[in-house]
Amino acid sequence: MKKKLLSTVALVTMVATMLFGCGGAPADDSGNNGGTSADKVKVSLLVTGSFGDKAFNDSAQAGMKRLESELGDKVEIEMIELGTDKTKFEGSLLDASESDADIIVTGLWEMKEITEKVAQEFPEKKYIIFDTDIDYAAGDLSNVYSMSYKQNEGAFLAGVLAASATSSDMEHANAEKVIGFVGAKDTSAVINDSAVGFIQGAKFADPDVKVLVSYVGSFVDSATAKELALTQYDSGADVVFVAAGPASVGAIEAAAENQKYIIGVDSDQAMAYEGKDEVNYIISSAIKGVGDSIFNAVNRSLNGNLPYGEHENLGLEDGVVALADNNIYQSVVPEAVRNVVNDAKEKLIAGEVTVDTAYGMEDSVLKSIINNAK
């Protein structure tokens, strides 16, 4: 009898173990198992085009990887390439919004109106969009944070560097005070903002320097970018600043082939050419720290202090816009030139020098600035 009773107790104990022991502690009121951490916040990045552009997308990817590395206990990341078919952009954002993503990150003007539309359909989701603003009057967009960058400040420093380098004793500098700017589209406010900043920075460093300005007409036509850069080098330029997105690689090829200097854009492009001949001619890059800004925005969101429903314009003082200061810059650019650039940077941050912006600028004023630069 006693033996039968013990067997019954053992059976009950075994069933209890199966029901409760294997599944961990009972769930608490929040739905989480006792003693386990809350679910991670899922952050999805959607980029137009693809990774490997040595510019914006690679910088955004680096920011996501930094999130995974430094905040991996809090976030789960996903990165999606949208390609170049614009007809699929909205569908891809809808798919991401319908997924289990908590924060959806995307960027550039191509995603502006799409984000304004889709975000209103998913008020429970959070959206971060970079390098553009949002029309917050278009509806309830209190779940969208937008940020853009003061690329005119970074371009200003690039102009100071180029104008100072062309008059220096650097190996590939010539006797002519001529530098160049190769931009993507003359209809893009972002690109024109860089053109204005570059010209003003160059004239700040040397009023006598001439700035040649050309536009590719595309963000992806690297062949045309190369052709335009070659023309500028043939016209006496020994330093060219390229702000043409993925098409910038063409201008970098032109610099290496002609043994002339070039200043990259968006990310530290010298690092993308590490170990290759091109790296010797990329004396710096006007950085827009997309990756850092994404990391900072997500981190602020996790801490509850990201101002959703608002737009912020980030610049030098925010540590997002800068000139790349790497081994090439330190070894190829003379100290005297670097000091001039650093002095200009300090004046910008202190407000002693201001840079005009192409945003809201009359077309006639923009054309005057470009024409008077030559």
N, C-alpha and C positions, 0 to 999 in steps of 0.2 A: 504494500500500500504506500509506504513511504517512498519507495523507488518510483512508483507511478506518479506521485505528487511532484517529485524532483524533476521528472521528465517533462511534466506539464509546465513547470516554472521555467525550465530551460528553453522550451519551445516559445513561450511568451517573450522571454528575454531576447531570443534570436530574432523574432518578428519585430520587436521594438527597435533592435539595432538596425535592421534593414530599413525601417521606416524613417528613423531619425539619425542614427549614427552615420550612415554612409552619405547622407545628404548634408551633413554639417549641422550647425545650430539652426533652430527655427528662425524663420524670417521675422524681422522686426516690423514696426508699423510703416517704415519707409519702403518696404518691399525688398530690402537688402538682407542677405544672410548675416546674422550676427557675427562680428569679428572680421568681416570682409570689407574692402574699400568700396566706395561708390563707383558706379560705372564711369569709364573715362569719357571725356568730351571728344566727339569725333569731329575732326577738322578736315574738310575736303577742299583742295585747291584745283581750280579749273583754269588752265592757261590756253589762250588762243595760240594756234601754231603748235610748236612742240618744244621739248627740252633739247639742249645742245645748241642753243642759239648764241651762246657766249655773251649773253646780254640779260634782258629782263627776265626771261623764263628761267634761266639758270640761277639767277639771283633769287627768284621766288622759290625755286626748288631748294636752294641752300637754306632759306629761312624755314622751310618746312622740316628739313632734316635737322636743323638746330632745335626746333620744337620737339622732335622725337628724341633727340639726344639729351636735352636739358630738362624737358618737362614730360618725358615718356611715362611717368607715373600718373600723369593727369590727362594726357591726350593720346588719341589714336589718330594717325594721319592717313590721308588718301590723296594721291596726285593724279590728275586726269588731263591728258592732252586733247584739245578740241580739234586740232588740225586747222586747215585753212578754209574749209567750206562753211561760210558764214550762215548758210541756211540751216545748219545743224546746231548752231550755238544756243538758241533758245531751248530746243529740245533737250540738250545736254544739261542745261541749268535746271530745267524742270525735273529731269531724272534725278539729279543730285538733291533737289529739294524734296523729292518724294522718297529718298533713301533715308537711312538712319543718321545722316550727317546732322550735327548740331550747329556748326559754324561753317559757312560756305564762303570761300575766298576766291575772288576772281579779279580781273583788272582790265584796264585800258578802255578807251572811248567806245570800242566796238561792243563792249558789254554793258555800257551805261544804260541805254533805254531798255535793254532786255532785263537787266537787274531791277530797274524801276518797276517793270511790269510783273515779273515773277515774284519778287519779294512781297508784293501786296497779296498774292495768292497763298502765301505761306507765312502768316504773321508769327507763328510759333518758332520759326527758324531765325537764325542770326546770319547777316550777310556783311562781309567786309570787301570793299572794292577799292583797288589801288590805282593810282595815276589818273584819276578823273574825279570829278565831283558828281553829285546827284541832285536832280531837281526835286527837292523835298516838298515842293508845292504840287507835285504830280499825284499825290495821294498820301496815304498813311505809310510812311517809310521810316517809322520809328525803330524798325529792326535792322536798319542799314547804316553802317558807318563807312564813310568815304574819305579817302586821303589822297592828296596829290603832293607833288614835290616842287620845291623852288629850284628847278633845273637851271634857271637863269643865274642863280648864285654859283653853282658848280661850273657853269659855262663861263662865267665871269673870271673865275680862277684859271680856267683853261686858256682864256684869252690872255691873261697876265703871263702865264707860263709860255705860251706860244710867242708872244711879242718879245718877251725877254730872251727866249732861246734863240730867236732868229738873229739877234744882235750879239750873241755870245760867241765864245770860241769853241763851242761844241763841235765835235768831229764832222758832222754832216750838215752843219749850218753854212749858208752861203752869205755873200756880202749884201744881198738885197733884203730890204725890209718888207718881205711879202710872206703872208701866211694864208691859209685857206680854211673854209668851212664847207663841209659836204653834209647836207641835211636830207631827210627822207622826202617829206612833202611840204610844199610851200603853203598848203592849205591847213596844215596841222599847227594848232596853237602851241602844242608842246615843243615841236621842232623850232618854230619861230621864236619861242621863248629862249631856246638855247642859242639861236643865232644872235638875238639882241644882246644877251648876256656876254657871249663870246666877243662880239665887236666892241662892246663897252669896256670889257676887261682889257682887250688889246690896246684900245686907245688910252685907257687909264695908265697902262705901263709905258706906252710910247705913242704919242699923238701922230707921229709920222708913219707908223706902220700901215701897210695896205692889206685889206682883208678881202680875198676873193670868195664869193659865195655862190654855191651851186646846189641844186636840188635834184634828187634822183627821180622823184615822182612816184616812189614806191618804198615800202619798208622791207621788201624781200628781193629786189633786183640788185644782187651783188655785182653783176657784170657792169651795169651802168654806174654803180658807185665807184667801181675800180676805174672805169674810163674817166669819170669826172675828176677823181683824185690825180690820175696820171696827167690830165690836162693842167691842173693847178700846179703840180710839180714842174711840168714843162714851162709854165708861165712864171717860174721863179720862186714859188713857195717852197720852203724847206720844212715847214710844220703845218699839218692839216688836222683840224678837229672834225671828227666824223660823228654825226648824230643821226643814224639811219637805221636803228634797230638791227635786225638780222642781216640787212644789206651791208652793214658796216664792214663785214669780213672782206668785201671786195676792195675797199679803200686801204685796209690793212695790208692786203696782198700787194697793192700798188706801192705802198711805202717801202716794203721789204725789197721789192724788185728794183726800186730806184734809189735805195739806201737813203731815204729821207725819213723824217720823224712824223709820227702820228700820235694823236691823243684820242683814246677810245671813249666809250660812253656806256652809261648804265651800270656796268659791273667792272671789276678790275680785269680788263681784257688781257693784260700782260700775263696774268696767271693762267688764262685759258690757252695761251700759246707756250707755256713753260716747256723748255727743251727744244723749241723750234726756232728757226732763224728770225721769224717775225718779231719775237719778243724783244730783240735788241733795238727795235725802232719805236716801240710803244712806250713813250717816255712817261705817260700817266693816263688816267681815265677820269672823266667827270662822272663820278659815281652817284647814282640814285639808289640808295640802299633799300631796294624793294624787299629783299629777304629780311633785313633787320627790322624794317617797318612792319612786316607781317608778323614776325616773332613778337615784337613789342605790342602790336594790336591784340593778338590772341592772348598774350599774357595779361594785358590790361582787362580783357574780357573775362578771363578766368577769375580775376581779382575783383570784378564788378565795377571797374571804373573806366570802361571804354564808352565814350559818349555816342551810343547808337542814336541815329536820328540827326547826326551832325556831320559836318565836313571839316577836316583839318588840313592845312597846308604846311608841310614840313620842310625845314631847310637846314642850313649850317648849324644853327644854334640847337637844333634837335638831334644833331649827330647823325643825320640821315643822308644829307648831301655833302659831298667832299671831293677832293682830288685824291686819287690813289697814291699812297705813299709806300712804295714797295722797294725792293732791292734795285730794280732798274732805275727808278726815279732817284734813289739815293746815289747810285754809282755813275749814271750817265749825265744827270742834270747837275751843273756846278752849284756849289753851296750859295754863291752870290745870287743866282737865279732863284733857288729855293727860298732864300731869305725874302726876296721881293714878293714871291707868292704868299709866303706865310704872313708878311706884313699886310698884304691886301686882305687876306682871310680875317685877320684880327680886326681890321677896319670895318669889314662887312658885319661881323658879329657885334661890334660895338655900335654900329649904326652911323659910323663916321662917313661911310660910303654907301650909297644906295644904287640898286640896279633896276632899270626899267623892266617891265614885263610885257610880253606880246599879248597877254590876255586882256581883251577889251581895247587893245590899241587899234586906232584907225589904220586902215590898209595903206593910206597915203603916208602916214608917219613911219610905218614899218619899211616901206619901199625907200623912203628918204634915208633911213638909217643904213640900209644895205647899200644903196647907191653911193652914199658919202663915205662908205668904208673903203672903197676901191682907190 
